[in-house]
Structure formats: C-alpha cells, structure tokens
Amino acid sequence: MLHRPSPTPLAVAAVSVVAVVGLASSGLLGRRWSPFLDDVGQFTAALAATVACWTTAGRHTGGQRWWRVWMGAGACGWMVGQFFWTWYRLVNHAGLPSPSYADAGYLTMPGFALLAIIVLAADRPTHGPPRRQRNLLIVLDGLMVVGALFALAWATALGAVVRTGAATPLAYSVAIAYPVTDLLLTIMIVLLVTTTATAPNRFQLVLLGAGLCSLSFSDTVFAYLVTKGANSMSPLANSGFVAGFALIAVAALTPAREGRRWPACPHAHWGHLLLPYVPVAGTVVLLVVQLVRDIGMDSVEVVAVTAVIGLLIVRQAVVLVDSANLVASRARLVLAADQTRRRLERDLHDGIQQRLISLGLDVRRIEATVPPDLPELREELVGLAEGLSGAVNDVRELSRGVHPAILVGGGLRPALGGLARRAAIPVELDVQVEGRLPEPVEVGAYYMVTEALTNAAKHAQATLVHVAVRVLDDYLRLTVSDDGVGGADPKRGTGLTGLIDRAEALGGKLTIESPAGRGTRLQADLPLGEP
C-alpha cells in the first residue's frame, strides 16, 4: 500500500513562512521589532526542523532513521549559530557579524546534511553499481558541478566582487563557503532525484532539494552583502532560511512510500550521466576564451580548475573500473547460465529420460506375457508403451533445446547441422570451422543461431535462411540472413535484445541490418580469447 504525503504539514509551513516574512518585511513592527521577528523566525524554523527530524527518526529504521538524525544534527548546529547571530545583532547591535562564532554553528549544517544525503542515496534500489561506488559517484558528480560553477562564477563576476570589497580575507572565505556548500548539497539532491524516478523517498528528496535551494539563495545574498561590506540583510533576503528549514521539517514529517516495486530492467538515466559534464564543458569554453583573449587566471581560479580536472579524472577512473567489472560480471552470468543448462540437460538425459526408457521396456516385457485371450489388456499396454516412447522423444527434444549434448561431444559444426535439420524453414549452412572453439563461444554462437532461426520463422515470414560461420584471425564471425519482410527492431523485442546482450557479454558485438521488405541480416563477431 502506498502512503500518500499529507498536504497539512506543507500547508502549515507555507502559511508560517509567508506570515513571518510578510510581517517582518511590511515595516509595521518598526526598525526594532522587524529584525527581531526576522531572526526569531529563522531560529524557530531551524528548531522546527530539528524537532521534526529527531522525533520522527525514532519511528523509522535504517536509512529513513539515520538521514533524519544527521539532518536534525545539522539543523540544530545551524540553530545554535542563529542564537549567536541574534545575540550579536540585537544585543551587540552588530551589522552582519561575519566571521564570528555564529559561523561555526552555521557551517555544521553542510557537513551533517552531506551525511544525510549519502544515507538517502544508500536507501535506494540495489541494481547498478555497488552501493559504496554509487554514493562515491554522486559525491564526485556534486563536487565536479560545484567546482565548475564556482570557477565560472569566479572568472565572470564573483572574483571581481571579492577583490574590490572591503572585508577581510577570512570574511570572504566564510561568506563564500555558504553558497558553495549549499550548492554542493543541492546538486547532489538533483542528481538523486534524476536517478530515482520511482523511488519511495523521491518526494522527500524533492522537499529537501527545495529546502536546500532556498538556503542557497539566502546564503548567496549573504555572501554578496558581506563582500560588499553591507551592515544589514532584509527579511525578504532571509526568507530562504525560513523557507528552507520549513521544507526540511516537512520532508522529515513525510513518510517514504512503501510497497513500491523497483523496475526489473532499469534503464540508463541520461540526465544523471550528462549533468556533471555540462558545467565542466562551460568551464572549458571559458578557459578557451580566456586563452584566446590572453586573459590570465588568478590563483583561486587555477585551484578550482585543477580540482575539477582532478575530480573528472577520478570519476572516469571509477567509471572505467565499474565498466570492467560489469563486463566481467556479464560474462560470468552467461557462463553460469550455460553451465546450468548443461547440468539440466544431463539431469534430463541421465534421470527422467532413462527412467522413461526403463519403464517402456518393462511395459513391453509385461505385454509379451499377456495371454492371447486378453486382447484388450494387450492393446492398453501397447498404448502405454507408445505413450512412454512419445514422452521419451519429448524429453529428448526438450534436452536438446536446453543444451544439446552433440554440442558438448562434437562441437559447433554438428550441433548447427542438427539445428538446421530440425528448423521450421529451409536453412543453408556454411560452417568453416576446424576443430573445437572455446566453450563459451560455441555455446553463444549456437544459441544465437537458435534465436535467429526462431525469429525468422515466427516474425520474418522467411522462406530461406543462410547461416555462415567462419574463423577470422582471433574472432569468430557468425552471419545469419533471411529473405523475410525485414523491419526488425531490437527496441520492439523479438529476441534481438537478448542476442545483443549475449554477444556483448562475450566481449563481441552484434550488428543488425533489416530494411523493410529486404530481409534481415545479423552479424556477430565473437572474440576467441578472454572477453
């Protein structure tokens, strides 16, 4: 059963944010009480997020508990920072007290929020890369995007603002840390949302993403004002802090959807795969423009670009390792399936088939002892013997389909010959293979021809199929062509997707040519060495 999120917490949060921000911005409370309401509103929002996260954490287990624990810790740290901020502003009458002890509390939020997001990333389907590797990719993608966007912002506007400002370098560093860390968390949330379209925690991720975007908005305004030496920040600019923690509280109060089934055949999420490279490409374009215009890079820009390049190299290394492991895993799965087929064929041949033959011989012996005056009994025994003989033939045909014994004993040439003789349509066979080939290649080629003949008979309306097999250098080339209607498309099924997967699992490739009305031609190149 699916638990639909209740609209009540979201409605209460929206009304509260509008009331606090609207009243503080209206000027009705005067210059003294408007800042007080603004600061207290931010403190209350962080307190609500802390309480919501920690109280609901006890009702859940696993990832749903621990993301709330970590996010609550981050909101609590931010709340402590807001207490010091309010003290500086209302008691000490400081303008924008940064850097200060308040920053120490504020900056605990990104660290704990990062832990919460990693826990949420782990609370997802287990298909695809291993969990730790998947989380590492999400963190690397987030860092790449943030680094690239920071390099773009620094080269275009942010660097000039910082260099011309009046604050101290420490103030710059603290101020810039806010939007950068918030942007990192937001990008990671976006990456998670793009890869969890059917995940039970998707609504929570959307709420957290909206909350972190709100925090990032106000933090960016704060960073700009600090670098400009401003003494105040309007309640409207602070609205992101109030709305951000209100949305985090709503996310904590929203239960994950239960009972949802993960897709059996997950597809590639191209948005997630390409998203990290978009800002990186923008950074590369910017560097090219700077080189053409002979514009030098300052130290901050050099460090940012170097970090992005390093992260890109690390990410590609992780992807390459994952791809190599995936290829090896697919080959092992195909080999294990073929071995299972062989064991099943052996069990059918040595077990059920031999038992049926033995029973048929027993029936024949009993038939021979029946007196002549019992013709009806003799007829029944003859019918039983014929039925057992038919069952033996059925088991024999079944075992051939599971894993033909002739393939193990004689190799690919005789196995394909038997397959051609049993085919539903005429088959011209041209096998130029001497000796035996590696077992996975022989098995793969046999089943690829089997599937191709089945497709030609069922879907292509073919009257003739030509099968050619030959060894070229260090690979086996298998070609199956028919004179059918053509128009075969792997996206529509018909077994072609399975053929492509089997060829790729063996380290080879399969090409398909199937123009409408001109038949279908399949060509598979399978390496004879290790895939």
Secondary structure, 3 states (H helix, E strand, C coil): CCCCCCHHHHHHHHHHHHHHHHHHHHCCCHHHHHHHHHHHHHHHHHHHHHHHHHHHHCCCCCHHHHHHHHHHHHHHHHHHHHHHHHHHHHCCCCCCCCCCHHHHHHCHHHHHHHHHHHHHHHCCCCCCCCHHHHHHHHHHHHHHHHHHHHHHHHHHHHHHHHHHCCCCHHHHHHHHHHHHHHHHHHHHHHHHHHCCCCCCCHHHHHHHHHHHHHHHHHHHHHHHHHHCCCCCCCCCCCHHHHHHHHHHHHHHHCCCCCCCCCCCCCCCCHHHHHCCHHHHHHHHHHHHHHHHCCCCCCHHHHHHHHHHHHHHHHHHHHHHHHHHHHHHHHHHHHHHHHHHHHHHHHHHHHHHHHHHHHHHHHHHHHHHCCCCCCHHHHHHHHHHHHHHHHHHHHHHHHHHHHCCHHHHHHCHHHHHHHHHHHCCCCEEEEEECCCCCCHHHHHHHHHHHHHHHHHHHHCCCCCCEEEEEEEECCEEEEEEEECCCCCCCHHHCCCHHHHHHHHHHCCCEEEEECCCCCCCEEEEEEECCCC
